[in-house]
Amino acid sequence: MSSILTNNSAMVALQTLKGINKNLAMAQSEISTGKSIASAKDNSAVWAISKVMESDVQGFKAISDSLALGESSVAVARNASETITDLLTNIKGKVVAAQEDNVDRSKIQDDIVALRDQITSVVNAAQFNGLNLVDGADGGATVLSSLDRAADGTVTSSSITVAEQNLSTGGYTAKAAFTAATDGVSADGLDTFGFSLDANGGTDDAGTIIIDDPTYVAGDKISIRLGETEVSYTVTAADIASTSVEDVVAVGLKTAIEASGANVSVDYNIANAGQLVITNEDTTDGLSITGQFSNAGSGGLGALASVDVSSDAGAVAALGSIETLIDTAIDAAAAFGSVEGRISTQSDFISKLSDSLRTGIGAMVDADMEAVSARLQALQTQQQLGVQSLSIANQAPQTILSLFR
């Protein structure tokens, strides 16, 4: 039956053409974006997986930067250690020469002092971006090395620890300096102390630092970390000459804390020698406080200061001391070399891992351009045929006019 109201052939041809045009639009989208899955609408599961992997790739890029920074820092420390080893070897040559009686030991001692000063210069200059791993003051470092994703999606970070190697001729060695107490509980203060303060909510949020006098010398240093803020006070010769070193040091430390901008209040009670009471002013977060005393003049190569070949006895003693010092420098260089090699290996692995992740992401979402090209040509042909078919179907009612002639 023919009808001028319902053209079934035209409807079929139209639906077919719509399907062809939809597939053609998808093919054109793949060509323009280069992706077969450009949004969650295309395939939500695969798109979600690809986005998680892309975020990991970005994370590994940041890790690569961290490893590069860490490797450079360790390389500086290793080079400094090797240079110090060479300088100590030169000093050993001078010490050996001083074993002979018929030499000018005072001139040899002058050379040794010059070499010792050069070692100090190397130690002080061996920093990268402010981190010095050989002066004994920074306490080592950690290098972010990996992001580890568990099966449940939990992500944790891994780090490579770089231990400092104290090669200073005057570095820092902890000794008894102060104690700390909070809520009536005293902490061991032989070399460090630590306590935590709750968010300010009453009079109990106070911790007391008690400065002792462990026979200070000029250059001794007290360092305190209040949360993320670090302050320090270095003892001076004028402090030592005062009648109450504890009070002078406590006041100096109080001034340093107040100048740091830390969100605390510091009270000093002159009736209690060397006592500082710290109160947390933050009403929302607790505060961790740690501290350490550093004794000047006894670094990893501190014994170098006592090397004096001006006398027979000094020359003999120096020969034994220099061997120990050389071993210390060699051990430091070896330790830094080992860590540097580990960081380099991890950096290469992260680079390869990032490439593998990018390859996996591409396999999931990238368009197969050869297949899309072939499909595009086929769809364009189908489109032309669909248009022609629709045209023919639309002309079918015209034949009904012949029945009325």
C-alpha positions, 0 to 999 in steps of 0.5 A: 500500500502506498501512502502520501502521509507515511513514507516508511522508506524515507523514515528508514533512510533517514534513521540510517543516515542519522546513524552514519552521521553520528559515526562520522562525527565520532571519527572526526572527533578521534582525528581532531583530538587524537583520542578514541576516549576523550571524555568520560562519556566515551567510556567512563571506566577506561577514562577514569583509569587513564586519569589516575595514571596521568596523575601518577605520571605528573607525580613522577615528574615531580619526583624526578625533579626531587631526585635531580635536586637530591643527586646534585646535593649529594654530588657536591658533598661527595666532591667536597669529601674527596677534596678534603681527602686529598688535602688531608693526604697532603697534610700527611705528607707534611707530617711525615716530613716533620718526623725528620729532625733536620727540617724547619718544623715551623715552616711545615706547621705553617703549611699544615695550618694553611691546608687546614684553613683550606679544608674549613673553606671547602666544608663551608662552601660545600652546599647546594641550595642551602643544604650542607651535608658535611658541616655537621649542622644540617642533620642530613636530608631525605630525598623523595624517591617514589609514589607507591600506589596500593591495590586499594588506591592508597598512595604512599611516598618513599624517600632515600635518606642521606646521612650527614658526614661531619667533616668540619674542623669545628662542627657540633657535638651535643653535650648536656645543656638544658632540660625541659618540662611540661605538665610537671614531667621533666625530659632528659636534656643531655643533648636534646629535648622535646615536648608537645603543647595542646591547642591553647585552651587553658593554663596547662598549655605551657612548657618550661625550658630550663637552661643549664650551664655545662661550662659554655664556650664561645660558639656553643649554640642552642637550637629550638624548633617550634613546629616549622619554625627554627630559632637558635642562639649562639653563646658569645664571649661576653655571655661567658663573662657575665655573672649568670650565663644561664640568665643571659642565654635564656634572655637571648633565646627568648629574644630569638623566639619572639623575633621568629614570628612563631605563634607562641608567648615566652615568659622569663622569670628572673627568680628562676635562673635560666627558665623560659615558659612557652605558651602556645597561642594557636587556638586550633593546632597543637605545637611540637617543640624540640631543641638541641645544644651544639658544642663548638670546636669538636667536628668530625675533623676537630682533631685536626686543630690539635695537629702541631708538628712544631715539636718532636712529640707533636710530630709523632702524635700528629702521625697517628691522628692524621691517619684517623682523619683520612679514614674519616674523610674516605668513609664520608666520600664512600657513603656519599658515593653510595647514596649518589649511585642509589639516587641515580639508579632510582632516577633512571627507573622513574624515567623508564616507569613514566615512559611505561605509564605513558605507553599504557595510557596511550594504548587505552585512550589514543586513537588508531589513526590508520583504522580511523582513516579507513573508517572515515572514508567508508563512512563518507561513502555511506553518507553519500549513499544515505543521502541518495537513498533518502532522496529516492525515498522522498520522491516515491510519493510522486509516483502516486500522481500517475494514478490520477492522470 
